[in-house]
Structure formats: C-alpha cells, structure tokens
Amino acid sequence: MELRKIWEIICRRKRIVILAFTAIFLVVSIGSFLVRRFRPTYRAKARLFVSGSRAVEASLLEGIELEGLEELTLTTSVTDNPMDTQIALITSWPIVDKVIKKLELKDKDGKWLRAEGLTKSSFLPKIFPVRRLTVKQYEKTDILEIMGQSGNKKEAMEIANALASVYINEREKLSRDELVELYEFVSREIDGVEKKYTGALTELMTFEEEEKAVGLDKEITTVIEKMAELDKQKESKVIDLYESRIKLRTAKAQLQKEVETMISAGVVSESPQIATLKNELAERETSLAGLLMELTDEHPDVITLKRIIEKTKEDLRRELKVHQEMAPELTALEKRIAALEVNLKETDALIKKYSQRLLALPAKEYQLAQLQLSVGTARDIYSALLKYRDEITLVSALQFCNVRLVAPAKLPEKPAKPKILSCVVLGAFLGVMAGLGLGFLSEYIDDTIKDADDIKEYLKISLLGTIPLISKKTDILLSKKGKAYHAADAYRRVAHNIKMRPDEGIKHLLVTSACPGEGKTIIAANLSITMAQNKKKILLVDADFAKPDISSLFNLSREPGLSEIIVGKAAMNEAIQPTDVEGLSVLSSGEYAADPGQLAESERLRELISELGEKFDVIIYDTAPVLAVAGTVVLASCLRNCMLVLEAGKVSRKVIVHASEVLKNAKAEVLGVVLNKCRRGKSSYYYHILSL
C-alpha cells in the first residue's frame, strides 16, 4: 500500500483514530495513577554472597597443621556450581514452600499459596500487586539478588529475607548432615578395627609364649611393614570412597528437589529420568496420532491427550535444564568414585603379591609373620581412624556456610510499580496502535465508495467529476454568492466531461442516484445553472414525484407542473417557469402523484419529451433514486442518457453496481458517476474544500 493511500485512510478515519488513542491513553494513564495510589506494588531486595568457604577453612586448618582437611568440606558447595544452578535450587519448591509456611502466605480463599504461583512469571505482577519472588545474579558477580514483591511493603521485605534465611539454613543443614554421616561411618570403623587389634595382639602374645618364637629376619619384617602400610592405605581409600558416595548422593538429592524424582545410580550423562520422559512422550504422541485417525481435534479425548503431552514436554524441558546444570559436577564425582575403585583393586593386588611371599615361609615363621602383620596393620589403622575422627570433629566445629547474607531487605520507602512515566509512554504507544488498528479495520470493513480512486478500482463506470462538501444547506446554488459559488469549477468540469453540447447530440440527461439523500437534486440544479451560464437554453425538469425539491430551491410555484401536463390539466408553456438565471427554465413536478410509475409509463410523457427537445438545447431530469422508485427505470429507458450521483462514504459498492445494472437493463447508457460531498485530501481528483 502506498504511503499516500495510508495517509488518506488515516485522515479519513481520523475520528476513530483520535477517539481510540484518547480512550486507551487516558485509561492507561489514569489507571496507572489510580493503581499506584490505591493498589501499589512494593519491592524489597536482599543479597546473598556466594563465597569460597573451602578456601577460608583451608587457611584456618593450615594454621593448626591440618591443611589437608579441606577435602572433608562439602564438595557440592555452591561455589562449584554455576550461578544458574543455585538460582534453580533457591527457587525450587521445597525452599519456596518453607518460605510460604514460615510467613503463612495464603490466598484470598484462605488456602496456602503454591510455590509455582510465587515464583512463576506472569503478566499480572506487571500491573497489579501480586505476591512474587525472583532470584537473579547481580551484575555477573558471586552475589544472588532476591527480590520480594507484594502489595504490602512489610510483606515484600519479609518474603525476600525469609527466602534468604531458609536457603542459608538449608545449606548449613546439608553440610552438617554430610559430616555427621561421615563421622558415624568412621566411628563404626574404629569399633571394628579396635576389636581386630585387641584380638590380633592377644593371639600374637599367646603364640610367642607357647612357641617360644624368635624375631623374624629383616627381609620378612620389611614385607610385613609394607603390607601394613598397604592395609592402612586401603582403609583410607575405603573412607574416601564412602565420603565421595555421600557427596554424590547429596548432589543427586539437590537435583531431586527440582525434578521431584529420584535419579538412579549410574552414568549421569545418561539420566534415566530423561530417558523415561522421552519414552513417555514418544508413546503418547503415537497414541495421539492413532486417535486423530478416528476422532477430530475437538474430541475430549484428543484434547486431554494433547494437554498430557504438553505437560510431559514441560517436565522434559525442566529436567533437561536442571540436569544440564548439575551434570558436570555429578560426572566429576562419579569419575572420582571410579578412580578410587580402580585404586582399591590395585592395592588389593599388591597386598596379595606380598602375601604370596609370606606363604613361602615355614609354618611357624609364616604364622608369626601373619600375627605381627595383623597387629601392626590394626594398630596403624586404629591410630589413623582416631586422628581422622578428631579431624572431622574439628572440621564440623569450623564448618562455614558458603552462602551468607550481606544485605538484608529493607522496608521499601515508595512503590516500585506502576511507574507513571513508563505507563504514560506505554499508553501512548498502545493508543497509537489501537487507533491505527481500528482505523484500518473500519476501512477494511467499510465497502463504500469514498474517493475517486475507489471508483477507478472497484467500479467499471467512468468518473465524470467530484463535487466538494458543502457544509450548510443555505446558499447551495451557484447562482448565489454563497459558499457553493466556489464549487463552480467542479460543475464546469462535470459538464465538460459529459459533453453536454447540442452538436454532439446529447439533449436529454437523467440525473439519479442509488439511494435517497445523496444530493442528486442539488447537482442537477447546479449543473443546469452551469450550462445556462454558457448561453444555452436549459430546462430543469423535476421528475421526482416522491420528493420534489426543485421548485423550493428556486422559490417557484410547484403547480402547474409535469404531472398536470401529463394528465392534460395544463399546457406545456403554462407549466414552464423562468428563473433568475438567464437561459434557465424550470418545469416543476406538479401535484403529488398517487402512482408515479403510471405517469412515467404514459404516452403523453414520451410526446412531451420530444416537444421539449425541440424547444430547449438541453433538458436535465431530476428523478427519484433508481432503486427506490420503479418509474425512474421507465423514464431512463425513454431518455437513454443517465448520470449517477454517489455520496462519498455512504453507499456500498454492491448497491452502486446493482443500480448501474438496473439502468443498463433498461437500455439506458450510464455516462458516468459524479462523486458528491468529497472532503479535503481524498484524492488527486478533488478540488477546493469549503471550510466548516
């Protein structure tokens, strides 16, 4: 669409555009002011610092010569995870649900709020004060920003602070639970090793006393010491393996909070949960394809299955997102466990190798070596486990939480929403869009002929000219020095285009319209005045028996007129009346005819048409609308030449086409159309516009 055409549509529909813009702009602007005044939205922000707590612990432990104990701290600390993972964890339903219970957040029906309702983004919180909390990374730092939102400023602050507090407590509890489990495992190992050590020592002392055994040679002693060292290493690796498995289980438990399903052991990159969801999705899509072969899309079973498929897809997307964030850490833990298991096998192989060397000893020496090995190994392991348990106790006392509150939420001083300036700009934008949209929509729906371009595009009829809009009904004749005087050029163009010259044979012209009220009578009168001013003898005949107006326009008597001549009550010369315009005469309609169609079909009318043609250069007939009165069609068949008057923006294209077809069926030649009441800027055909 050309820019000129677009601008013409906007100008034509400016009232709708302005009204829509004004309505939308005022509603949004005033509405935002009222919402801010009576239902404001408050926001409070708290900030959590995700610190490297293991580095702090390592520095403290190094000062007391226990620098190796940093391995006992939580491997799954938040510093090892992407910040997106921590955001997913802090907004997971178990954490948010505890916040809801802590603050007793309920809806208007007294029911507990759902965790999804508090964290899920929607359009309502952008307009109305809805409870909501969001968590995001603060400017690419190690800080998480928690924002609480509510219609109550105090509640907004409490939501932010409560989420920070609950999350910190959960992190501390998770760390403590790991250490407690590890402590209990080591304590059980100590009890077992202590029994082994006591038993082995008793057996050694009994053997030496009964067998009068002497010491072993140096080579055998070295082998025993080496085997004792290997046993000690094996025990240490068993503890390390157990600790790694605890951490793996903890990491999977964190992942479980988000996906609400247990992830089974195995390679994390091949998550059973993801595989299960994919299989379910494939099965349900196959079922849907089968149903669609028998049922329509609107069937309840099809609709229900589609909803289940969408829910499965949503679960799969959520699982993939969280799994993608957690998978690197879980994979690293599993690789560590696999490496420890391989290392244990190698240690067992070395122990078996040294055991083979002991088997080569004589029976008494072999038994002595075995007893000394058991005592030494148990003693070393027992000592190491006691030290290890003490270290766990110390680390538990020094355990730092990786997350700490650095900036608690404060009571907001002023509403955060709605923002008046933003709403005003939004209202202006929406108003423009709504105004233009309604304007173009009304243009699309409106199928009337509005300008000359429409005639050219939609109608197969020539355009004889356009007449500007005359705002008042006074001074509408060209013979008077009123506003209509400035439209004379438009009428001269119409007269020229229909070639109303006697030498070209057009003597009788019927002026009609498709519907009433399109201005045909005024155009017929002014066209007659224009032709009379060219020194022609013009007769204007009022043949609109249903609504005769010609006599009143020229301040003439209505009787006698055309109807009296047809019925024989008056002669032609008696009925024709001169006017103030030189060369212009008028034949009024006469008395109201009960049956205008009968008058139009009379033989006397045909004779009168012939007589008038001999006396005047041009005779113009103002008739009733062609679709309203059947007599107009009869008269058109007698006169042959017709001119159709259309009011811009009033009559639909279908009606105009129907009117032209009716005239053509009557064997009348439609010379063209005159577009009446045109406004400024309508098209290149338009002329001067009269100011209102």
C-alpha positions in Angstrom: 0.0 0.0 0.0 1.3 3.4 -1.0 2.2 5.9 1.7 -0.2 8.4 0.2 -3.0 5.8 0.4 -2.2 5.1 4.0 -2.2 8.7 4.9 -5.6 9.2 3.2 -7.0 6.3 5.2 -5.7 7.8 8.4 -7.1 11.2 7.5 -10.5 9.7 6.6 -10.6 7.7 9.8 -9.1 10.3 12.0 -12.1 10.5 14.3 -11.8 6.8 15.1 -8.0 7.0 15.4 -8.2 10.0 17.8 -11.0 8.5 19.9 -9.2 5.2 20.2 -5.9 6.9 21.1 -7.5 9.2 23.6 -9.5 6.4 25.2 -6.6 4.0 25.5 -4.1 6.7 26.6 -6.5 8.0 29.3 -7.4 4.6 30.6 -3.8 3.5 30.9 -2.5 6.8 32.3 -5.4 7.4 34.8 -5.5 3.7 35.6 -1.8 3.6 36.4 -2.1 6.6 38.6 -5.1 5.1 40.5 -3.3 1.7 40.9 -0.2 3.4 42.2 -2.3 5.5 44.6 -4.7 2.8 45.9 -3.1 -0.6 45.0 0.7 0.0 44.7 3.3 -2.8 44.3 6.3 -2.8 46.6 9.6 -4.5 46.1 12.3 -5.3 48.6 15.7 -6.8 47.7 18.1 -8.9 49.8 21.6 -10.0 48.6 23.4 -13.3 49.3 27.2 -13.6 48.8 28.2 -17.0 47.4 31.7 -17.3 49.0 34.5 -19.8 48.6 34.2 -21.2 52.1 36.6 -24.1 51.5 39.4 -21.6 51.0 38.6 -20.0 54.3 38.5 -23.4 56.1 41.8 -24.5 54.4 43.6 -21.3 55.7 42.4 -21.9 59.2 43.2 -25.6 59.2 46.7 -24.9 57.7 47.4 -22.7 60.8 46.9 -25.8 63.1 48.8 -28.1 60.7 45.6 -29.8 59.4 45.8 -28.3 55.9 44.7 -31.5 54.3 41.3 -31.5 55.9 39.7 -29.1 53.4 38.8 -32.2 51.4 36.3 -33.0 54.2 34.3 -29.9 53.3 31.3 -30.1 51.1 32.4 -30.8 47.5 29.0 -29.8 46.3 29.2 -26.3 47.6 27.6 -23.6 45.6 30.9 -22.1 44.5 31.4 -25.3 42.4 28.1 -24.8 40.6 27.0 -22.3 38.0 25.0 -19.4 39.4 22.1 -20.5 37.3 22.1 -23.8 39.2 21.9 -22.0 42.5 19.1 -19.9 41.3 17.2 -23.1 40.3 17.9 -24.5 43.7 16.9 -21.5 45.8 13.6 -21.2 43.8 12.9 -24.9 44.0 9.5 -25.8 45.5 10.9 -27.3 48.8 12.7 -24.0 49.7 9.8 -21.8 48.5 7.3 -23.9 50.3 9.1 -23.4 53.6 9.0 -19.6 53.0 5.3 -19.8 52.4 4.7 -21.8 55.6 7.0 -19.6 57.6 5.2 -16.4 56.5 1.8 -18.1 56.4 1.1 -16.8 52.9 -2.4 -17.6 51.8 -4.7 -16.6 49.0 -8.0 -14.7 49.4 -9.8 -18.1 49.9 -7.6 -18.9 52.9 -5.6 -21.6 51.0 -1.9 -21.9 51.1 -0.1 -20.3 48.1 1.6 -22.7 45.7 5.3 -22.5 45.2 4.8 -22.2 41.5 2.4 -19.3 41.9 5.0 -17.4 43.9 7.9 -17.9 41.5 6.3 -18.2 38.1 6.4 -15.1 36.0 3.1 -13.8 34.6 1.6 -10.6 33.2 -0.5 -9.8 36.3 2.5 -8.9 38.6 3.4 -6.2 36.0 0.2 -4.4 36.6 -1.4 -5.4 39.9 0.2 -6.1 43.3 0.7 -9.9 43.2 3.0 -11.7 45.7 6.1 -12.8 43.9 9.7 -13.6 44.4 12.5 -13.7 41.9 16.2 -14.5 42.2 18.9 -13.4 39.8 22.7 -13.0 39.6 23.7 -9.5 40.5 25.8 -7.9 37.7 27.9 -11.0 36.9 29.3 -11.3 40.4 29.1 -14.0 43.1 26.0 -12.3 44.5 22.5 -13.5 44.3 19.8 -10.8 44.4 16.5 -11.9 45.9 13.5 -9.7 45.3 10.3 -9.9 47.2 7.1 -8.3 45.7 3.8 -7.6 47.3 1.1 -5.1 47.7 2.2 -4.8 51.4 5.6 -3.2 51.9 6.3 -5.2 55.0 5.4 -8.4 53.4 7.6 -7.7 50.4 10.6 -7.3 52.8 9.7 -10.4 54.7 9.4 -12.5 51.6 13.0 -11.6 50.5 14.5 -12.0 53.9 12.7 -15.3 54.6 13.9 -16.9 51.4 17.5 -15.8 52.2 17.2 -17.2 55.7 15.7 -20.5 54.6 18.2 -21.1 51.9 21.2 -20.4 54.2 19.7 -22.8 56.8 19.3 -25.5 54.2 22.9 -25.1 53.1 24.1 -25.3 56.7 22.0 -28.4 57.3 23.2 -30.1 54.2 26.8 -29.6 55.2 26.2 -30.8 58.8 24.3 -33.9 57.6 27.3 -34.9 55.4 29.8 -34.6 58.3 27.5 -36.4 60.7 27.1 -39.3 58.4 30.9 -39.5 57.8 31.6 -39.3 61.5 29.2 -42.2 62.2 30.9 -44.2 59.5 34.4 -43.6 60.9 33.2 -44.4 64.4 31.9 -47.7 63.2 35.1 -48.5 61.5 37.0 -47.6 64.7 35.0 -50.0 66.7 35.7 -52.8 64.3 39.4 -52.1 64.0 39.7 -51.8 67.8 38.3 -55.3 68.2 40.6 -56.7 65.4 43.6 -55.0 67.1 42.9 -56.4 70.5 42.3 -59.9 69.1 45.4 -59.9 67.0 47.6 -58.6 69.8 46.3 -61.3 72.2 46.9 -64.0 69.6 50.5 -62.8 69.0 51.3 -62.8 72.7 49.9 -66.3 73.1 51.8 -67.6 70.1 55.1 -66.2 71.2 54.7 -67.6 74.7 53.7 -71.0 73.6 56.0 -71.5 70.7 59.0 -69.6 72.2 59.1 -67.8 68.8 62.1 -65.6 68.0 62.1 -62.5 65.8 61.8 -62.6 62.0 64.7 -61.7 59.8 65.0 -58.2 58.3 63.6 -59.0 54.9 60.4 -60.6 56.3 60.0 -57.6 58.6 60.2 -55.2 55.7 57.5 -57.2 53.8 55.2 -57.1 56.9 55.7 -53.4 57.3 54.9 -52.8 53.6 51.8 -54.9 53.9 50.7 -53.0 57.0 51.2 -49.7 55.1 49.1 -51.0 52.2 46.3 -52.1 54.5 46.4 -48.6 56.0 46.2 -47.0 52.6 43.3 -49.4 51.7 41.3 -48.3 54.7 41.9 -44.6 53.9 40.7 -45.2 50.4 37.6 -47.0 51.6 36.8 -44.0 53.7 37.5 -41.6 50.8 35.2 -43.7 48.6 32.5 -43.7 51.2 32.8 -39.9 51.5 32.6 -39.4 47.7 29.5 -41.6 47.6 27.9 -39.4 50.3 28.7 -36.3 48.2 27.3 -37.9 45.1 24.1 -38.8 46.9 23.8 -35.3 48.3 24.2 -33.8 44.8 21.5 -36.1 43.5 19.3 -35.1 46.3 19.7 -31.4 45.3 18.8 -32.4 41.8 15.8 -34.3 43.1 14.4 -31.2 44.7 14.0 -29.6 41.3 12.8 -32.6 39.2 10.8 -34.3 42.2 12.0 -37.7 41.1 14.8 -40.0 42.2 17.7 -40.3 39.8 19.1 -43.8 40.0 22.8 -44.6 40.2 24.7 -44.8 37.0 26.3 -42.6 34.5 24.7 -39.2 34.9 25.0 -38.2 31.2 22.5 -41.0 30.5 19.8 -39.9 33.0 17.1 -42.5 33.5 14.6 -39.7 34.2 15.2 -38.1 30.9 15.1 -41.4 29.1 11.8 -42.2 30.8 10.2 -38.9 29.9 11.4 -39.3 26.3 9.8 -42.7 26.1 6.6 -41.5 27.6 6.4 -38.6 25.2 7.0 -40.9 22.2 4.3 -43.3 23.4 1.8 -40.5 23.9 2.5 -38.9 20.6 2.0 -42.2 18.9 -1.4 -42.6 20.7 -2.4 -39.1 19.6 -1.7 -40.0 16.0 -3.9 -43.0 16.3 -6.7 -41.1 17.9 -6.6 -38.4 15.2 -7.2 -41.1 12.6 -10.6 -41.8 14.2 -11.5 -38.6 16.0 -11.4 -34.9 15.4 -9.2 -32.3 17.1 -12.2 -31.1 19.2 -12.9 -34.5 20.7 -12.5 -34.5 24.5 -10.1 -37.5 24.4 -7.8 -35.8 21.9 -7.8 -32.5 23.9 -7.0 -34.3 27.1 -4.1 -36.3 25.5 -2.7 -33.1 24.0 -2.7 -31.5 27.4 -0.9 -34.5 28.8 1.7 -34.3 26.0 2.3 -30.6 26.7 2.8 -31.4 30.4 5.3 -34.2 29.6 7.2 -31.8 27.3 7.3 -29.2 30.0 8.6 -31.8 32.5 11.3 -32.9 30.0 12.4 -29.3 29.4 12.7 -28.7 33.1 14.6 -32.0 33.6 17.0 -31.2 30.8 17.6 -27.7 32.1 18.4 -28.7 35.6 20.2 -31.9 34.6 22.4 -29.8 32.2 23.4 -27.5 35.0 24.1 -30.3 37.6 25.6 -32.9 35.2 29.2 -31.6 35.2 29.5 -31.8 39.0 27.9 -35.2 39.2 30.0 -36.6 36.4 33.2 -35.4 38.2 32.1 -37.2 41.4 31.4 -40.4 39.6 34.8 -40.2 37.8 36.4 -39.8 41.2 34.5 -42.8 42.6 35.5 -44.9 39.6 39.2 -43.9 40.1 39.1 -44.8 43.8 37.6 -48.2 43.0 40.4 -48.9 40.4 42.9 -47.8 43.0 41.5 -50.1 45.6 41.8 -53.1 43.2 45.5 -52.2 42.6 46.1 -52.0 46.4 44.4 -55.4 46.8 46.7 -56.8 44.1 49.8 -55.5 45.9 48.6 -57.0 49.2 48.0 -60.3 47.5 51.5 -60.2 46.0 53.2 -59.7 49.3 51.0 -62.3 50.9 52.4 -64.8 48.3 55.9 -64.1 49.6 54.8 -64.9 53.2 53.4 -68.2 52.1 56.9 -69.4 51.1 58.0 -69.2 54.8 58.0 -72.2 57.1 54.7 -72.8 59.0 55.9 -71.3 62.3 57.5 -68.3 60.8 54.5 -67.8 58.5 52.1 -67.8 61.4 54.3 -65.4 63.4 54.5 -63.1 60.3 50.7 -63.1 59.9 50.1 -62.3 63.6 52.7 -59.4 63.5 51.1 -58.1 60.3 47.6 -58.2 61.8 48.8 -56.4 65.0 50.7 -53.7 63.0 48.0 -53.1 60.5 45.3 -52.9 63.1 47.4 -50.6 65.3 48.2 -48.2 62.4 44.6 -48.1 61.1 43.2 -47.7 64.5 45.5 -44.7 65.2 44.7 -43.2 61.8 41.0 -43.5 62.3 41.1 -41.9 65.7 43.0 -39.0 64.2 40.6 -38.9 61.3 37.6 -38.8 63.6 39.1 -36.0 65.6 39.7 -34.0 62.4 36.1 -34.5 61.4 35.0 -33.2 64.8 37.3 -30.1 64.3 36.1 -29.5 60.8 32.5 -29.8 61.9 33.2 -27.0 64.5 34.9 -24.9 61.9 32.3 -25.6 59.1 31.4 -22.3 57.3 28.3 -22.0 55.1 29.2 -21.0 51.6 26.3 -18.6 51.5 25.9 -15.6 53.7 23.5 -12.6 53.9 25.4 -9.4 53.0 22.5 -7.1 52.5 19.1 -7.9 54.2 16.0 -6.4 52.6 14.8 -3.1 53.9 11.3 -1.7 54.2 10.6 0.0 50.8 10.0 3.7 51.0 7.9 4.1 47.9 6.0 1.8 45.4 8.0 0.2 42.7 5.0 -0.2 40.4 3.3 1.0 38.4 5.8 3.6 37.0 3.8 6.6 35.9 6.2 7.7 33.1 6.5 4.2 31.7 2.7 3.7 31.8 2.2 7.1 30.0 4.6 6.1 27.3 3.0 2.6 27.1 -0.5 4.2 27.0 0.6 6.5 24.1 2.1 3.6 22.2 -1.0 1.3 22.8 -3.3 4.2 21.9 -1.5 4.8 18.6 -1.5 1.1 17.8 -5.2 0.7 18.8 -6.2 3.9 16.9 -4.4 2.8 13.7 -5.7 -0.7 14.1 -9.3 0.3 14.5 -8.9 2.8 11.7 -7.6 0.3 9.2 -10.1 -2.3 10.4 -13.0 0.1 9.9 -11.6 0.9 6.5 -11.4 -2.8 5.6 -15.0 -3.4 6.8 -16.3 -0.3 5.1 -17.0 -1.2 1.4 -18.5 2.2 0.4 -17.1 4.3 -2.4 -15.1 7.0 -0.6 -13.0 8.7 -3.3 -12.1 8.7 -7.0 -9.5 6.0 -6.6 -12.2 3.6 -5.3 -14.3 4.3 -8.4 -11.4 3.5 -10.6 -10.5 0.3 -8.6 -13.9 -1.2 -7.9 -16.5 0.2 -10.4 -16.4 -0.2 -14.2 -18.0 3.2 -14.6 -16.4 6.5 -15.8 -15.9 9.3 -13.3 -17.4 12.5 -14.5 -16.2 14.6 -11.6 -16.2 15.2 -7.9 -18.2 17.8 -6.0 -16.8 19.2 -2.8 -18.7 19.0 0.5 -20.9 22.0 1.2 -21.3 22.3 4.9 -24.6 24.3 5.1 -27.8 23.9 3.3 -28.1 27.6 2.6 -26.6 29.3 -0.5 -26.1 25.9 -2.2 -26.9 27.1 -5.7 -24.2 28.5 -7.9 -26.5 31.4 -8.8 -25.9 32.9 -5.3 -22.8 34.5 -3.9 -22.5 31.9 -1.2 -20.1 29.1 -0.5 -21.4 27.0 -3.4 -20.1 29.7 -5.7 -16.5 28.3 -5.2 -17.6 24.9 -6.4 -18.5 26.2 -9.9 -15.3 24.9 -11.4 -16.2 21.4 -10.3 -19.5 21.6 -12.0 -17.9 23.0 -15.2 -15.6 20.0 -15.3 -18.6 17.7 -14.9 -20.4 19.5 -17.7 -17.4 19.2 -19.9 -16.9 15.5 -19.2 -20.4 14.5 -20.1 -20.1 16.6 -23.3 -23.4 18.4 -23.0 -23.3 20.2 -26.3 -26.2 20.2 -28.7 -23.9 19.5 -31.7 -22.9 16.2 -30.1 -26.5 15.0 -29.8 -26.9 14.8 -26.0 -30.1 16.7 -25.4 -31.8 14.7 -22.6 -30.0 13.8 -19.4 -31.5 11.9 -16.5 -29.9 12.5 -13.1 -30.5 9.9 -10.4 -28.8 8.1 -7.5 -28.8 4.6 -6.0 -30.3 5.7 -2.6 -32.1 8.8 -1.2 -30.2 11.7 0.3 -27.1 11.6 -2.0 -27.5 15.1 -3.3 -28.7 14.5 -6.8 -31.2 17.3 -6.8 -28.6 20.0 -5.9 -26.2 18.6 -8.5 -28.9 18.6 -11.2 -29.8 22.2 -10.3 -26.2 23.5 -10.2 -25.4 21.6 -13.4 -28.3 23.3 -15.1 -27.1 26.7 -13.9 -23.6 26.0 -15.2 -24.9 25.1 -18.6 -27.2 28.1 -18.7 -24.3 30.4 -18.0 -22.7 29.1 -21.2 -25.5 30.9 -23.2 -27.6 27.7 -23.6 -31.3 27.3 -23.2 -31.6 24.8 -20.4 -34.7 23.2 -18.9 -34.6 21.6 -15.5 -37.4 19.1 -15.1 -38.4 17.9 -11.6 -39.4 14.3 -12.3 -39.0 13.1 -8.7 -42.7 12.8 -7.8 -41.9 11.1 -4.5 -39.9 14.0 -3.1 -39.9 17.1 -5.4 -37.5 19.9 -4.3 -36.6 21.8 -7.4 -39.4 24.4 -7.1 -38.4 25.2 -3.5 -34.8 25.6 -4.4 -35.6 28.3 -7.0 -38.5 29.8 -5.0 -41.0 28.9 -7.7 -44.6 27.5 -7.6 -45.0 23.8 -7.6 -48.2 23.9 -9.7 -48.9 23.6 -12.5 -46.1 21.1 -13.3 -45.1 17.9 -15.1 -48.0 15.9 -13.6 -50.6 18.4 -14.8 -49.2 18.4 -18.3 -49.2 14.6 -18.5 -52.8 14.3 -17.3 -53.9 17.2 -19.6 -54.8 19.8 -16.9 -52.2 22.3 -18.1 -50.3 23.2 -21.3 -46.5 22.9 -21.5 -46.0 26.7 -21.9 -48.1 27.4 -18.8 -46.2 25.0 -16.6 -42.6 26.0 -17.6 -41.3 28.8 -15.3 -38.4 31.1 -15.8 -35.7 31.6 -13.1 -33.3 34.3 -12.0 -30.6 32.6 -14.1 -30.6 33.7 -17.7 -31.3 30.9 -20.1 -32.6 28.5 -17.3 -36.2 27.4 -17.0 -37.8 25.0 -14.6 -40.6 22.5 -15.0 -41.8 21.5 -11.5 -43.3 18.2 -10.6 -46.8 19.4 -10.0 -49.2 17.9 -7.6 -48.2 14.8 -5.7 -48.9 11.8 -7.9 -50.5 8.8 -6.2 -48.9 6.5 -8.8 -45.6 8.0 -10.2 -44.9 4.8 -12.2 -48.2 5.2 -14.1 -47.2 8.8 -15.1 -43.7 7.6 -16.2 -45.3 5.0 -18.5 -47.8 7.3 -20.1 -47.7 8.0 -23.8 -48.1 11.8 -23.2 -44.7 11.8 -21.3 -43.0 10.5 -24.4 -44.6 13.1 -26.5 -43.7 15.8 -24.0 -40.0 14.7 -24.1 -40.0 15.1 -27.9 -41.6 18.6 -27.7 -39.2 19.8 -25.0 -36.3 18.7 -27.1 -37.4 21.0 -29.9 -37.7 24.0 -27.6 -34.5 23.7 -25.5 -30.9 23.0 -26.1 -30.5 20.6 -23.1 -33.1 19.2 -20.7 -32.0 17.8 -17.4 -34.4 15.5 -15.4 -34.1 15.2 -11.7 -35.6 11.8 -10.9 -36.2 9.6 -7.8 -33.4 7.1 -6.7 -33.3 4.3 -9.2 -33.5 1.6 -6.6 -36.4 3.3 -4.7 -38.9 4.1 -7.4 -39.7 2.0 -10.4 -40.7 5.0 -12.5 -37.1 6.1 -12.7 -36.2 3.0 -14.7 -39.1 3.6 -17.1 -38.1 7.2 -17.7 -34.4 6.1 -18.1 -35.4 3.8 -20.9 -37.0 6.8 -22.7 -34.2 9.3 -22.2 -31.3 6.8 -22.8 -28.6 9.1 -21.2 -28.1 8.8 -17.5 -25.8 10.3 -14.9 -25.4 8.5 -11.5 -24.8 10.6 -8.3 -22.9 9.0 -5.4 -22.3 10.4 -2.0 -18.8 9.7 -0.8 -18.7 7.1 2.0 -22.4 6.4 2.1 -23.4 3.6 -0.3 -21.7 0.3 -0.6 -20.1 -0.9 -3.8 -22.6 -3.7 -4.2 -25.5 -1.3 -4.2 -23.9 1.0 -6.7 -23.1 -1.9 -9.1 -26.7 -3.0 -8.7 -28.0 0.4 -9.6 -25.9 0.7 -12.7 -27.0 -2.8 -13.8 -30.7 -1.8 -13.4 -30.1 1.2 -15.7 -28.2 -0.8 -18.2 -31.0 -3.5 -18.2 -33.4 -0.6 -19.1 -31.2 0.0 -22.2 -30.1 3.4 -20.7 -26.5 4.5 -21.2 -24.8 5.4 -17.9 -22.5 8.2 -19.0 -20.7 8.1 -15.6 -20.9 8.9 -12.0 -20.4 12.2 -10.0 -18.9 11.7 -6.6 -20.6 14.2 -4.2 -19.6 15.6 -0.8 -15.9 14.9 -1.1 -13.6 16.0 1.7 -10.2 17.6 1.6 -7.3 15.3 0.7 -9.4 12.5 -0.6 -7.6 12.1 -3.9 -5.9 13.9 -6.7 -9.4 14.4 -8.3 -10.6 16.6 -5.5 -11.0 20.3 -5.6 -11.3 23.2 -3.2 -12.9 22.3 0.2 -15.4 24.5 1.8 -14.4 25.3 5.4 -16.9 24.2 8.1 
